[in-house]
Amino acid sequence: MSMAVAGLLAGMALGFAGYFGGFGAFILVAALGVVGFVAGRFLDGDLEAGDFFRSRGGYRDRRR
């Protein structure tokens, strides 16, 4: 499935949730979509658990 089709499906899901369930349902569906996306990337091997806890720079303490 291409990213365009995945984006279309996600947008439609958010639209239906917002229309039928209100703003709370819209936020819930969006948050669960983000969690599912991160879990999918983790299971595909694109992300590692250390990516969330490692600093971006190569230095541990920038004050030195």
Buried (B, 14 or more C-beta within 10 A) or exposed (E): EEEEEEEEEBEEBBEEBBEEEEEEBBBEBBEEBEEEEEEEEBEEEEBEEEEEEEEEEEEEEEEE
